[in-house]
Amino acid sequence: MRIIPQIETPVSENYINFEENLIKLIDEIKKTELSNIDTGQNLPQIIIEQNFGVNGLLLCKDLKDKYGNVNIAYAFNMRDKNRISILSDLITLKQIGIKDIIASEGLHPLKTVFNAAKPVYDLDILGLGLILKRGFMNYLEHIPGKDTQDFFNLGAVVALSSAVDGLKIKKLINIGADRFIINYTGKNLDEDIINYIKSEKKEVILLVKESYIGNSLENFIRENVNLNLDGIIIKILDEKTNVFTRQ
Amino acid sequence: MFLTEKKDIKEIDEALNKYKKVGIIGCASCASVCLTGGSKEVREMEKHLKDSGKEVTFTISIDEPCDKRVLREDIRFVEDEMKNTEAVVVLSCGTGVQTIGEFIGKKTVSGTDSKYIAQTEHIGEYNALCGGCDECRLNFTGGVCTITLCPKGLLNGPCEGHNGINCEVYEDKECVFVKSYELMTKYSEEENLLKIFNPRDYGLSVKRTKI
């Protein structure tokens, strides 16, 4: 099981400092006991989340150039961009060699400080999957996935709170999603759905906000170890003071 | 019904600032039901304009001012007064305002804000159930519109933020995808449960407009 930090791109911090601290964080994680459980070799080591902040594609490119051995994933949402802009980002990601993408629908602007912003939601993550894995929009040239449909590892962020989530997961499996990122809300997770995902040979990763973890990450991992997870993504707010550095 | 709300009267006054002779047209259909453009509201507007020093040249309620056929017939009742009118306040939805503006060829001032196609719970309490999105999917969703009732307008939901029952955004309301699932299960619509909707074709909504 791999433990993966996820962090939003910086708003005020200089991006070069941000990158340096990110690499320090990855090195620190390697030194902790967490590295003993780090067997998810094909999973990313760090997830750069594009929300409101420095352009995440720029960060991915710069990190790849400077620290080529770091396996990076790019997380984005369906809220902020329409299909044209998302495809443009995917073309860029493909060119810079980022294969791991994590797509969520995204928090509605009404729940953010940008509550007057118009949300986009031109695609949902199934729509994105249709483009990447099923050739929807193949009438266009140079569509990412058109010639190499399996270029991207599509990680889909989903809830696991009710039967309808299982249905959505089944649809995502049908279109070829590669990974399922379960949005952890503190409630008990439906193990049957997790087992179903695993039976389809797909990876299951828990996405946990730092605030749910409490004081001990080890304890949190221990409590959830029976879920047969491939990884846990910890969404951190700060590279310097977070649940990893407090170990 | 198309829901409208009364505009701030200051905005109407400002729009009429340079006009002295003003007519008033109400809508006896939707705007009448939601108490923004019926005969009572027309009389209120008349009183306000007279109190503001305007000369009200005519008042009329038209059954459906958005219907050119009805408008053409009914506007004849004020044909002579219209010649002596500089501007018209229209108490209807935006479609009515524009239909009248195009037809009379005079300055038209909207007296309402247009909201949405509404279900009437009670007078004063309305719900949006349909967004008029060109391609109705109700036959595949258990009969509830996820585009209108999900704040994110998702076709293939739910999103990752619901809690198993309620919506992430409106926490006191049920997630429409949970509801849709319940209804499809109730009606044994197994074939629809796994249906995947292609991304919407927004080109359709451009084709319906006319300038």
Chai-1 contact restraints between the chains, C-beta under 6 A:
chainA,res_idxA,chainB,res_idxB,connection_type,confidence,min_distance_angstrom,max_distance_angstrom,comment,restraint_id
A,S104,B,E160,contact,1.0,0.0,6.0,A-B,restraint_1
A,E105,B,K152,contact,1.0,0.0,6.0,A-B,restraint_2
A,E105,B,C159,contact,1.0,0.0,6.0,A-B,restraint_3
A,H108,B,P151,contact,1.0,0.0,6.0,A-B,restraint_4
A,H108,B,V169,contact,1.0,0.0,6.0,A-B,restraint_5
A,L110,B,V169,contact,1.0,0.0,6.0,A-B,restraint_6
A,Y121,B,K152,contact,1.0,0.0,6.0,A-B,restraint_7
A,Y121,B,G153,contact,1.0,0.0,6.0,A-B,restraint_8
A,L123,B,P199,contact,1.0,0.0,6.0,A-B,restraint_9
A,D124,B,L154,contact,1.0,0.0,6.0,A-B,restraint_10
A,D124,B,L155,contact,1.0,0.0,6.0,A-B,restraint_11
A,D124,B,N156,contact,1.0,0.0,6.0,A-B,restraint_12
A,L126,B,N156,contact,1.0,0.0,6.0,A-B,restraint_13
A,L126,B,I196,contact,1.0,0.0,6.0,A-B,restraint_14
A,G127,B,P199,contact,1.0,0.0,6.0,A-B,restraint_15
A,V157,B,E160,contact,1.0,0.0,6.0,A-B,restraint_16
A,V158,B,E160,contact,1.0,0.0,6.0,A-B,restraint_17
A,A159,B,E160,contact,1.0,0.0,6.0,A-B,restraint_18
A,A159,B,H162,contact,1.0,0.0,6.0,A-B,restraint_19
A,S161,B,N163,contact,1.0,0.0,6.0,A-B,restraint_20
A,S161,B,G164,contact,1.0,0.0,6.0,A-B,restraint_21
A,S162,B,G164,contact,1.0,0.0,6.0,A-B,restraint_22
A,S162,B,V178,contact,1.0,0.0,6.0,A-B,restraint_23
A,V164,B,P158,contact,1.0,0.0,6.0,A-B,restraint_24
A,V164,B,F177,contact,1.0,0.0,6.0,A-B,restraint_25
A,V164,B,V178,contact,1.0,0.0,6.0,A-B,restraint_26
A,V164,B,Y181,contact,1.0,0.0,6.0,A-B,restraint_27
A,L167,B,L193,contact,1.0,0.0,6.0,A-B,restraint_28
A,K171,B,I196,contact,1.0,0.0,6.0,A-B,restraint_29
A,N183,B,E160,contact,1.0,0.0,6.0,A-B,restraint_30
